[in-house]
Amino acid sequence: MTTSEGAGGRVVLTGAGGFVGQHLLRKLLADGKIGENGAPITSLVLVDIALKDIPDDPRVRTVVGNLTEAATLKSAIEGGVDVLFHLASIPGGLAERNYELSRAVNVDSVFALLEAVRDKDAKPRVVFTSTIAVYGAPMPDHVDDLTPLEPTLTYGVHKLIMEGVVSDFTRKGWIDGRTVRLPGIVARPRVASGLMSAFLSDIFTVLRDGEKFVCPVSNQGTEWFLSVPACVECLIHAAAIGPETLPAWRSWNLPAQRLSIGAIVDGIAEVVGNQVYDLISYDPNPVLERQFCAKPPFTTAIADRLGFKHDGTPANLVRNALAAADQG
């Protein structure tokens, strides 16, 4: 694992009230720095349209508002930025239904934020979260870091646009960008999220809680799974890596386990008991399965070389996912 001195100091986290954001902020505060050789985190600015249950910590400052508004953007970066984690976005289902909102949040506000933090002298590190939706659906028979990007959802198109901007700003020396494409991150709490793929998280908690679950895809449907604790470790690692080791095009896929729904159910059974087999039934939606649960084999050569890790085994994935869901 290669890291460099200096990652840390003044940290800004957008989307801090979201599922991944909440876990990331707790980990950053607990670690106190980014990576083994990072500088101490002196300030952590949390930005979102709503924030709750914020830790009482003198390093924390909150900015409640929409980054599409100039006042929110100005407040978010006041005092300077050494590391920016940009997680805020309009998710896939909502983005597909509301192009204007997706354009404003997933493109325009990100562009404005990057313009605001760009600094040739300081060159802030920017960790931007993209998505495997940039590959579109159906995917080819095998996916790697060089697979052509052909998104079939507005969400994927808008994320791809900003992948290019992050790389271009890095090429110009304005930022030190790192874009990681998130696979299926589990397990989100059972709340309305606007995510068309919410069933991929719900299956964990519903079956664990002893409730019946009608799965909207077949048991042969496959997804690339990563727990949110493993995802958080990857995001922090992305910020800590020295720029000299990174590719010129600053986007790559995070490692994950390619598992069928049947394998996930087996993993849940291994952790919580065989009663889950009596609780699950299937009512496949071909459109949903084609878009979200037909992932081919894949390799993540760049992430592997850079030291990123997934959960290791299906059972570990389940344990980590359920622990994350209980934390909220």
VMD Tcl script that draws the C-alpha trace (Angstrom):
set ca {
  {0.00 0.00 0.00}
  {1.55 3.25 -1.14}
  {0.69 6.49 0.64}
  {2.26 9.89 0.75}
  {2.75 12.51 3.40}
  {0.25 15.31 3.83}
  {-3.17 13.78 3.15}
  {-5.41 15.19 5.84}
  {-5.58 18.63 7.41}
  {-8.68 20.44 6.18}
  {-11.21 17.87 4.95}
  {-14.56 18.52 3.28}
  {-17.15 15.76 2.94}
  {-20.21 16.35 0.77}
  {-23.15 14.01 1.08}
  {-22.20 13.59 4.74}
  {-25.79 12.82 5.73}
  {-26.07 9.92 3.30}
  {-25.54 6.23 3.85}
  {-21.86 6.05 2.87}
  {-21.19 9.59 4.11}
  {-22.27 8.85 7.67}
  {-19.99 5.84 7.87}
  {-17.11 7.75 6.30}
  {-17.33 10.69 8.70}
  {-17.29 8.38 11.73}
  {-14.24 6.55 10.39}
  {-12.39 9.80 9.62}
  {-12.99 11.13 13.12}
  {-12.00 7.84 14.72}
  {-8.77 7.56 12.70}
  {-7.90 11.24 13.04}
  {-5.92 11.21 9.80}
  {-6.10 9.84 6.26}
  {-3.84 6.84 5.84}
  {-0.93 5.73 7.97}
  {1.25 8.68 6.97}
  {-1.45 11.33 6.72}
  {-1.47 14.66 8.47}
  {-3.86 15.03 11.44}
  {-7.37 16.06 10.45}
  {-7.71 19.58 11.84}
  {-11.17 20.28 10.44}
  {-13.94 18.18 8.92}
  {-16.64 20.15 7.12}
  {-19.83 18.13 6.64}
  {-22.10 19.25 3.80}
  {-25.59 18.01 2.94}
  {-29.18 19.16 2.54}
  {-29.91 17.58 5.93}
  {-27.63 16.45 8.74}
  {-28.53 14.63 11.94}
  {-26.78 12.77 14.74}
  {-23.55 14.65 14.11}
  {-20.75 13.73 16.52}
  {-19.87 16.37 19.10}
  {-16.31 17.02 17.99}
  {-14.38 20.31 17.86}
  {-13.02 19.39 14.43}
  {-16.49 19.24 12.90}
  {-18.29 22.09 11.15}
  {-21.63 21.56 9.43}
  {-23.03 23.23 6.33}
  {-26.69 22.45 5.72}
  {-27.79 23.40 2.25}
  {-27.75 22.53 -1.43}
  {-24.46 22.80 -3.29}
  {-26.39 24.21 -6.25}
  {-26.68 27.39 -4.14}
  {-23.70 29.78 -4.15}
  {-23.95 30.48 -0.40}
  {-23.72 26.78 0.46}
  {-20.74 26.29 -1.83}
  {-18.93 29.31 -0.38}
  {-19.49 28.15 3.19}
  {-18.39 24.59 2.39}
  {-14.91 25.60 1.27}
  {-14.38 28.54 3.60}
  {-10.99 28.20 5.26}
  {-9.51 26.11 2.46}
  {-9.55 22.46 1.41}
  {-6.78 19.88 1.53}
  {-8.93 16.81 0.87}
  {-12.42 16.76 -0.66}
  {-14.60 13.66 -0.57}
  {-17.48 14.33 -2.97}
  {-20.28 11.85 -2.32}
  {-23.33 14.06 -2.81}
  {-25.52 13.07 -5.76}
  {-29.01 12.42 -7.01}
  {-29.33 8.61 -7.23}
  {-30.16 6.58 -10.30}
  {-33.93 6.18 -10.16}
  {-34.59 9.79 -9.21}
  {-32.06 11.04 -11.73}
  {-33.83 9.10 -14.47}
  {-37.19 10.62 -13.54}
  {-35.89 14.18 -13.14}
  {-33.21 15.10 -15.65}
  {-33.13 18.77 -14.60}
  {-32.44 17.91 -10.96}
  {-29.77 15.38 -11.91}
  {-28.09 17.89 -14.22}
  {-28.10 20.56 -11.49}
  {-26.73 18.32 -8.72}
  {-24.69 15.66 -10.49}
  {-23.06 17.93 -13.07}
  {-23.44 21.68 -12.55}
  {-22.85 21.79 -8.79}
  {-19.89 19.39 -9.04}
  {-18.33 21.50 -11.78}
  {-18.81 24.63 -9.66}
  {-17.29 22.91 -6.62}
  {-14.22 21.78 -8.55}
  {-13.82 25.25 -10.01}
  {-14.00 26.71 -6.51}
  {-11.36 24.41 -4.95}
  {-8.89 24.29 -7.83}
  {-5.50 25.61 -6.74}
  {-2.25 24.99 -8.59}
  {-0.20 25.67 -5.47}
  {-2.14 23.63 -2.92}
  {-3.54 21.11 -5.43}
  {-6.25 19.66 -3.15}
  {-6.89 15.93 -3.31}
  {-10.37 15.20 -4.62}
  {-12.00 11.79 -4.19}
  {-15.01 11.69 -6.51}
  {-17.47 8.80 -6.34}
  {-18.66 7.59 -9.71}
  {-20.62 4.43 -10.48}
  {-20.50 1.21 -12.46}
  {-23.59 2.59 -14.22}
  {-21.09 4.25 -16.60}
  {-20.87 0.85 -18.35}
  {-24.57 0.77 -19.19}
  {-26.73 -2.30 -19.65}
  {-26.42 -4.92 -20.86}
  {-22.72 -5.09 -20.13}
  {-20.23 -7.01 -22.27}
  {-19.19 -10.55 -21.32}
  {-16.27 -9.26 -19.25}
  {-15.53 -5.87 -17.71}
  {-12.21 -4.32 -16.80}
  {-10.79 -0.82 -16.39}
  {-10.50 -0.40 -20.17}
  {-14.02 -1.55 -21.11}
  {-15.79 1.11 -23.23}
  {-18.17 3.31 -21.23}
  {-21.70 3.38 -22.66}
  {-24.13 4.43 -19.90}
  {-27.83 3.77 -20.45}
  {-29.15 5.88 -17.56}
  {-28.97 9.64 -17.03}
  {-27.23 9.01 -13.72}
  {-24.43 7.11 -15.46}
  {-24.10 9.74 -18.19}
  {-23.78 12.56 -15.68}
  {-21.23 10.67 -13.59}
  {-19.19 9.94 -16.72}
  {-19.17 13.62 -17.63}
  {-17.69 14.50 -14.27}
  {-15.14 11.67 -14.45}
  {-13.76 13.50 -17.45}
  {-13.71 16.83 -15.65}
  {-11.86 15.37 -12.65}
  {-9.22 13.89 -14.94}
  {-8.95 17.10 -16.98}
  {-8.56 19.31 -13.89}
  {-5.89 16.89 -12.66}
  {-4.06 17.03 -16.00}
  {-4.04 20.81 -15.77}
  {-2.54 20.66 -12.28}
  {-5.52 22.32 -10.57}
  {-6.47 19.37 -8.35}
  {-5.16 15.91 -7.55}
  {-8.24 13.91 -8.50}
  {-9.14 10.27 -7.88}
  {-12.45 8.87 -9.17}
  {-13.61 5.49 -7.88}
  {-16.55 3.70 -9.46}
  {-18.75 2.22 -6.76}
  {-20.28 -1.24 -7.22}
  {-23.35 -2.37 -5.26}
  {-22.78 -0.99 -1.74}
  {-24.64 -2.83 1.02}
  {-26.56 -2.82 3.22}
  {-28.52 0.41 3.34}
  {-31.17 0.85 6.05}
  {-34.73 0.20 4.90}
  {-35.78 3.75 4.06}
  {-37.03 5.43 0.90}
  {-33.86 6.26 -1.03}
  {-34.86 6.79 -4.64}
  {-32.56 3.91 -5.58}
  {-33.92 1.45 -8.13}
  {-31.45 -1.08 -6.73}
  {-32.64 -0.84 -3.10}
  {-33.69 -4.50 -3.12}
  {-30.00 -5.44 -3.15}
  {-29.69 -4.04 0.37}
  {-33.16 -4.94 1.62}
  {-32.55 -8.65 1.10}
  {-29.94 -8.62 3.88}
  {-31.97 -6.94 6.59}
  {-35.39 -8.41 5.73}
  {-34.14 -11.98 5.84}
  {-32.01 -11.32 8.94}
  {-35.10 -9.94 10.69}
  {-37.09 -13.10 9.93}
  {-39.47 -11.50 7.44}
  {-40.59 -12.80 4.08}
  {-38.87 -11.29 1.06}
  {-40.07 -11.37 -2.53}
  {-36.97 -10.86 -4.62}
  {-37.61 -8.88 -7.85}
  {-34.78 -10.68 -9.69}
  {-33.96 -14.36 -10.11}
  {-31.66 -16.28 -7.81}
  {-29.19 -16.52 -10.73}
  {-28.99 -12.72 -11.01}
  {-25.46 -11.45 -10.32}
  {-24.16 -8.22 -8.78}
  {-20.78 -6.82 -7.77}
  {-21.07 -6.49 -3.98}
  {-19.03 -4.40 -1.53}
  {-20.02 -3.65 2.08}
  {-20.08 -0.05 3.21}
  {-17.27 -0.60 5.76}
  {-15.06 -1.95 2.97}
  {-16.19 0.92 0.73}
  {-15.18 3.47 3.38}
  {-11.75 1.87 3.66}
  {-11.42 2.18 -0.12}
  {-12.41 5.86 -0.11}
  {-9.87 6.69 2.59}
  {-7.22 4.69 0.76}
  {-8.04 6.60 -2.44}
  {-7.27 9.86 -0.65}
  {-4.05 8.52 0.88}
  {-2.37 7.11 -2.23}
  {0.58 9.05 -3.58}
  {-0.15 10.67 -6.97}
  {2.97 9.21 -8.54}
  {1.36 5.74 -8.54}
  {-1.93 6.75 -10.19}
  {-2.94 6.38 -13.85}
  {-3.25 9.45 -16.06}
  {-6.99 8.90 -16.48}
  {-8.00 9.19 -12.86}
  {-10.93 6.74 -12.84}
  {-11.01 3.07 -11.89}
  {-13.30 0.37 -10.53}
  {-13.27 -0.66 -6.90}
  {-12.82 -4.37 -6.16}
  {-15.94 -6.32 -5.26}
  {-17.27 -9.86 -5.11}
  {-19.37 -10.99 -8.07}
  {-22.11 -13.01 -6.41}
  {-25.47 -14.38 -7.45}
  {-28.54 -13.65 -5.38}
  {-28.55 -17.34 -4.49}
  {-24.99 -17.02 -3.16}
  {-26.04 -13.98 -1.11}
  {-28.91 -15.97 0.40}
  {-26.46 -18.78 1.21}
  {-24.17 -16.24 2.88}
  {-27.04 -14.84 4.94}
  {-28.01 -18.36 5.94}
  {-24.44 -19.06 7.03}
  {-24.53 -16.00 9.30}
  {-28.10 -16.01 10.67}
  {-29.44 -19.54 10.03}
  {-31.10 -21.74 7.44}
  {-34.58 -20.37 8.18}
  {-33.92 -17.72 5.54}
  {-34.54 -20.31 2.81}
  {-38.18 -20.51 3.88}
  {-38.56 -16.73 3.79}
  {-37.42 -15.95 0.26}
  {-39.38 -16.20 -2.97}
  {-38.76 -14.83 -6.43}
  {-40.82 -12.70 -8.82}
  {-38.25 -11.60 -11.42}
  {-38.61 -8.28 -13.22}
  {-36.62 -8.72 -16.46}
  {-35.99 -4.99 -16.87}
  {-34.74 -4.60 -13.30}
  {-32.57 -7.69 -13.54}
  {-31.02 -6.60 -16.83}
  {-30.16 -3.17 -15.43}
  {-28.97 -4.08 -11.94}
  {-28.43 -7.81 -11.57}
  {-26.76 -9.17 -14.68}
  {-23.16 -8.31 -13.91}
  {-20.56 -10.27 -15.89}
  {-17.18 -11.45 -14.60}
  {-14.84 -8.52 -14.05}
  {-11.29 -7.65 -13.08}
  {-9.97 -4.58 -11.28}
  {-6.29 -4.50 -12.19}
  {-5.73 -0.83 -11.28}
  {-7.40 -1.14 -7.87}
  {-5.59 -4.41 -7.16}
  {-2.23 -2.84 -7.99}
  {-3.01 0.15 -5.77}
  {-3.91 -1.98 -2.75}
  {-7.71 -1.71 -2.63}
  {-9.56 -4.65 -1.02}
  {-13.09 -6.06 -0.90}
  {-14.72 -8.00 1.96}
  {-12.97 -11.28 1.15}
  {-15.78 -13.86 1.45}
  {-19.58 -13.87 1.10}
  {-19.99 -14.48 4.83}
  {-17.74 -11.52 5.69}
  {-19.71 -9.40 3.25}
  {-22.94 -10.33 5.02}
  {-21.52 -9.65 8.48}
  {-20.14 -6.27 7.44}
  {-23.30 -5.32 5.56}
  {-25.60 -6.17 8.48}
  {-23.38 -4.31 10.94}
  {-23.50 -1.26 8.70}
  {-27.29 -1.44 8.34}
  {-27.67 -1.52 12.13}
  {-25.53 1.61 12.47}
  {-27.75 3.48 10.01}
}
mol new
graphics top color blue
foreach p $ca { graphics top sphere $p radius 0.5 }
foreach p [lrange $ca 0 end-1] q [lrange $ca 1 end] { graphics top cylinder $p $q radius 0.2 }
display resetview
